[in-house]
Amino acid sequence: MNIQQEATYKTGIYHSRRYFLNQCIGGLGAMALGSLMGFKASGKEASLSGLSPHFPPTARRIIFLHMAGAPSQLELFDYKPVLAKYDGKACPESLLAGKRFAFLKGTPNMMGPQASFQRYGQSGAWVSEHFPHFSKWVDEVCFLKAMYTDEFNHAPAQLFMHTGSPRLGRPSMGSWMIYGLGSENENLPGFVVLTSASDPSAGKSVWGSGFLPSLHQGVQCRSQGDPVLYLNNPGGIDQHIRRRSIDIINEINRKEHEDLGDPEILSRISQYELAFRMQAEVPEVMDISTEPEYIHEMYETKPGRISFANNCLLARRLAERGVRFIQLYDDAWDHHGASKGSGVVAGLGRACKKVDRPIAALLNDLKMRGLWEDTLVVWGGEFGRTPMKETRASGADFRGRDHHSEAFTIWLAGGGIKGGISHGETDELGYYGVENRTHIHDLQATILHCMGMDHERLTYHFQGRDYRLTDVHGKVVKEVLE
């Protein structure tokens, strides 16, 4: 047998085995159509209800607050008084040689911190004037001060943060989580996405399922109008008619699965079932008007509007009801300073004012309701900002900072994370991480670890090899774990 024949033979065995396993799954599903979320798969086959944790988790759910556009760490958490001494001076050539930037041209000037800082809490963490409410929580969070990434443009960096790859086609972190652990509430999606306004630069791929079964992709909900598009029945269609139509469609899909053995058909069946069950529960969950007035005052929410504040309150409500991964995107953090009133002074100030109080309210609400200990909250952007002022080829002098992959700050809270610490440190200018640098894959490995998943063992076989979120490196940052 030559090499090509051997490869063909092995491929045939693999597909036959997969088809057999899928046939078994289909049979179980046919016997229990009312609880299709109970499907279990064998080996590396897709599971529609999750596999199981590799070890006891410290968190049961994740709320990921992504500030799309990359907030400047130098005006928020990474205070650099030495940088102020270089304000207006030419950038040293050593910081530019061999480096690629998105917009910087020529020799830019350095720019000192454009915000005032104070120390807060027993930990003495530096926080700028932009986060007066969040500053009260520094003893409860862990700052990762020397984060770095492989990408310096928004879309690839957002994909890298959320899928582990800068290219399209990989499953998002939330999808990996649902594939591994499933959902705790069969009437709600295990992975819910909320956006404040527009989608992030990378689009909906940052919550896509990639090559995982489509059942595991994020479901985008809205805080204005219908919570999920096309969730309600059209005129003249009641729940009884809807139930009958779904039963007929599912019967057709089951027969198709028996013929083809395609596991994606099982996902299609489960999606119909989940959508039907969501009709009963989603409208109530997404209706924040039922919250007491003191909660609205705490978050600064206004029911019926699209806002980050509303989404933070929705995140708490979803967490209470067993949603595994709750992703919030706020697309207002790309502060280049290309026009008056933007940049790291006015633009960053406005963005922070919009999120500061709701974030503090969310942390407080999780504490009050006993959700803190098993909820992991993550905050951050896709990369950082340069310590030099942005100057473009046109000669325009922007009061902003360029994209920077070498150093930025992310913070974690709850769910087994040590509070009141900072891990990692940047140099005196905030340009390079010089101690305990944390790569994106390290962050992903640590998040999975908190959820009881070994990032090297959570894999899915696709196109001839096993893939994982941290493909193909990364380590758990054990120093930040309780």
N, C-alpha and C positions, 0 to 999 in steps of 0.2 A: 504494500500500500504506500503510495507516494504521499508527500506532504499535503497536497491539495485534497486528495481523497480522504486522508485522515481528518483534515479540518471539516470537510463536508459531513463525514460520518459523525464526528463529535457534535457538530451543530444540529444534525438530525436528532441525535439522542436528547440534546438539551431541549429542543422544541417539543419533542414528544413528551418528555417529562413535564414540561411546563403545561402542555395541553392537558395532560392527565390530571395535574393538580388543579388546574382551573375548572375542569369538568367536575371534580369533587366539590370545589367551592360553589359552583353553580347549582349542584344538587342540594347542598345545604341551604343555599339562598332560596331555592324554590319552596323548600319546606317551611321557611320562616320569613316570608316576604314582609310581614309586619315589622320585623326587626332586622332589616338588612344591614344596619350598622354593626351587627354582630358577626359579620364575616371574619374568618380567620384564614390566613394564608400560611403556606409552609415554606421553609427555607427563605429564599430571597424574593419570593413572589410578593406582589403588592398586597397589603392588608387594608381593608376598609374600616377597621375599627382600631388600628394600631397594633403594634407588637407588644412589647412590655419593657419597662425600665431595666437597664442593666444592673442598677444598684439603687438603694433607697434615695429618692430625690429630696432636695431641700426646698424646691419650688414646684407648685402644681400648675402654675400659669405664668405667662409673660406679658407685660405691657411694654411695648417698645415705642418710645417717643423719638421719632426721627425728624430732625430739623433739616429738611432738604435745602441744599444750597451751601451748607458748611459754615456754621457760626465761627466767628473769630475767637479762638481760645485766649488770645492776648488781651481781649477786652472783657473777658468773662471770668476765667478761673486760673489762668497761668500768668500770674503777676510777675513782671520783669522790670524792676526799677532801673537796672543797668541799661535797659533798652532806651529809657527816657533820656539818658545822657548822650545817646547817639542820634537823637531826633534831628532830622534835617541834614545829617552828614551822609556822604556818599557810601553806598554799600560796599563793604570789602569784597575784592575780587574773589577771595576764597569761598564766598557764599554763592557765587554765580558760576564759577568754572565747572564745566561738565554737567551742569544742571539744566533740566528742561522745565519751563514754566508755561502756563496757559497763555499769558498776555504780556508778561514783563519783557521789555526790550531795553537795550542799552544798559546804562548804570543807574539804577534807581537810588533814591535816598532812603535812609532808614526812617522809620516812623515809630515814635514812642507810644506807650499805651494811651488810648483815647478814652479812658474811663478811670475813675478813681476807685481804689480798692480798700477794703478793710478785712481784718481777721475776724472770724466768727466762731462761736462754740468753743468747747473744751479742746477740740482738735486744732483750733487756730487756723482753719482753712481760709485762704484768700478768696474772696468773692467780690465782684465789682458792684457798683451802684445799680447796675441793670437788673439785679435779681434780689431785691430787698425781702421778698417773701420766701423765696427758696433758701436764702442765706440762713434762715432759722433751722434748716434741716441738715446742715453740713455734718453734724455728728451722727447722722443716720445713713449717710451715703459713703461710697468709696469712689474716689476720683482716680481714673487711669490717665495720668498726665503725659505719658510718652507713647501714645498711640501712633502707629504709622501704617500706611497702606501702599499698595503698588501702583495706584492710579491717581492722576491729578486733574481729570476732567469729570464733570458731574455724573453723567449717565454711567460710564464705566465704573466709577467709584461707588455709586449707589448699588449697581449690580453686584460689585465685589463685596460690599458690606452685607447685602441681604441674600446673595446666592452663592458666595464663595468664588465667583468667576466674573471677570469683566465683560464676558461675552454672553449673548442671549442663549437660552436653551437649558440652563441649569435650574433645579428646583430652589425655591426661596426657603429661608430659614423656617418660616412658619409652616411651609409644606412638609419639610423634613420632620418637624415636630409632630404634625398630625399623622404622618406616615408612621412615625415611631411610637406615638402614644395614643392616638385617636382623640376623641372628644368625650367630655364628661356629661354632655347633655345632647341626647340624640335628636332633640328638636331644634337645635341651633348649630350653625357651622362651628367647627373647632378652631377656625382661623378667620378672623374678621378684620377688615381694613376700614379705617376712617380717614378721610382727607379733609383738611380745613378749607381748601379752595381747589386749586388745580392739582393734577397728578404730578409726582416728581419727574425730573428730567428723563429718567430711565423708563417712565411709563409703567403700565400695569405688570410688566415682566418682573418687577421686584416683589410681587406677591403671586407670581405664577407658579405652577407645579412642575414646569419643565418636563422631564421625561418620567416623572412620577405619575400615577393615575390622576386624572383631572379632578377627582373628588377631593384631592388634598390642596387645591389652590385656594387662595384667600377669597373671601366673599366681601365685596365692597358694599358697605352700607352708607346711608346718608342721614344727616341730622335735619334735613329739610325735605318736605314732600314725602312720598312713599319711601320707607326705609330701604327697600330693595326694589329695583326696577322690575315691573311685571310680576310682582309677588301677588297682587290682588287678582281675583278672578274678573274676567271681562263681563260686561252686562249680559244678563240672561243665563249665566253659568253659576250654579250654586255648588256647595261642597260635595253634595251627592254625585252630581254630574262630573265634577272634577275627579272624584275618587274612582268612578267607573272608567273614565278616560285613561287615567294613570294605570289602572289595572290592565287594561287592554294593551297599552303601549309596553308595559313591563312584560306581558306575556309574549309579545313579539320579540322584545329584546332577549328574553330568556331562550327562545328558540334559536335566535341568531347566535347566541353564545354557545349553545349546544353544537351548532354547525361549525363555528369558526374558532371557538376557544380563545377569543380575544378578551383579556381581563378588563380592557377599557369599557366593554359593554356592561360589566358589573358596576363600574363607576357610574355609568349612565343611569342604570336602574336605581342606584342609591341616591343619585342626585334628584331624580323625580320624587322619590320618597321623602327625602329631606326637605325639598321645596314645599311639598304638601304639608309636612309637619310645621315648617316655619310659618306658614300662613296663620297658624293659631298663636304662636309665641312671639314672633319677631315684633309685630306692631306694639305689643305691651312693653317689651323690653326697651324698645327704642323711643318710647314716649316719656321724655324726661319731665313733662309738665306735671306729672303726678308726684314729683319730689317736693318735700316741704320747702318753705320759703328760705329757711336758714341755709339749706344746701345750695340753693340758687345764689344766695348772697356770698357764700363761701367760694364757689367756683366762678362767680360773675357770669352765670349762664343766662341765656335768653332763648327759651324754647321756640322752635320753628325757624331758627336761623342756622346758617352754616358758620361754625366757629370752632376754634381749638378748645375753648372752654367747654362747649357742649360735648365735644368728643371726649374730653377727659372724664366728664360725668358719665357718658355712655360707656367708657372703658371700665369704670367701676361697676356699673350695672351688668355688663357682660361678664366681668370677672366673677361676680356673685353667682352667676347662673352657669358657670362651668365652661365658659369659652377658654380654650387652651392658650391661644396666641392672639393677642390684640395689638394691632399695628396702627399707630397714628402717624400721619405725615403732615407736616406743616411746611408749606413751600414758600418761605419768605426770608431766606437766610443767605442770599447771594449778594454780598455787600461790596461791590467794586467801587462805588462812589462815582459812577459815570454821569450823574446829574445832581442838581442841587437838592439837598434834603435826603440824599442816600448815603451809602458808605457806612463805615464802622462807627460813625457818630450818630447821625439822625436815623439812618436805616436800621442799624442794629438796635438802637434804643426802642424804636417802634415795635420791632419783632419781639424783643424781650418783654415789653410791657404787655403784649398780647398773651404770652404763655406763662409768665412768672407766677401770678396768683393761681391760675388753674392747676399748675404742676404742684404747688405747695398744698392746694386743696385736695388733690388726688392722693398725695402721700398721707395727709392727715385723715382722709376718709378711709383709706385702707387700714390705717392704724385703729381707727374707731370701730371698725366692723370686724376686726379679727382676721383680716386678709393679708396683713403685712408679712407675717412669718412665711407664708407659702406663695407669695406673689413676687416675682422678680421684675423690677422696673429698670429699664435701660433708657438712657438719654444720650443723644449725640448726633453729629452730622456724618458726612461721608469722608471728609478730610479736614485739614486745618487751613490756616492763613499765614502768609509770610510776614516776617517782622519788618520788611521793607515796604515802602509806599509804592503803589502801583503806578508805573509809567509805561505808556504804550508807544508803539512806533510813531504814532502821530504827534507825540510830544505832549499829549494831554496829561495833566497832572491830577490824577484821581485821588480823592480822600478815602481810599479803600485799600484792601490788601488782596494779593493774588492767591490763587489756589496753592496749597502746600501739602505734600504727601508725607513729609518727614516728621511732623509733630502736630498732634491735636489732643483734645481732652474729651473723654467720655466718662459718664458716671453711672454707677450701678447702685441699687438699693433693694433691701428686703431679700426674701427667698434664699437665705443662706450666705449672704454677703456680709463681710465685716463692715461695720459703720465707723465713721470718723477717721478714716485713713486715706492717704494718697499713695498710690503705687506708681512709681516711675517719676522721672524728672527730666526736664529739658535743660539745655545750656542757658547761660545768662541772657541770651538774646531770644530764646524761645524758638531756635531754628532746628536743632537736632535733639533727639532723645539721647541722653547720656547715661541713664540708669534705668534698668528694668523696662526696657522697651517692650511694647505689646503690639503684636501684629494683628491684623483683622482676623486671621484664622485662629489666633490665640483667644481672642474675644469670643468667637463662635464656639470654640471648644469649651470654654468656660461656661457659656450660657447653656449649652447642651448638658454639661456636667451637672449644673444646678437642677436640671430637669430629670436627672437620673440616667442620662444617655452618654455612652462612651463614643466620642466623635470618630474614633477609628473603627468602631464596630457597627455604627449606624450606616449601613451601605445599601446600595441598590444596584443590581446588575443591569447594565445597559450597554449595548453595542460591544459586547465582548469583554467587558471588565466591570469591576465593582467601583462605583462612584460614592463619594461622601461629600458632605457640606464643606469640610476643611481640606478639600483635594489640593495638594497631597501632603500638607504639613500642618503644623499648629500644635500647641500644648496648652493644657489647662493652667491658668494662673492661680496656683494653689495659695499663694500668699494673701489673696483677697477673700478666701473662703473662711467661714466660721469653723 
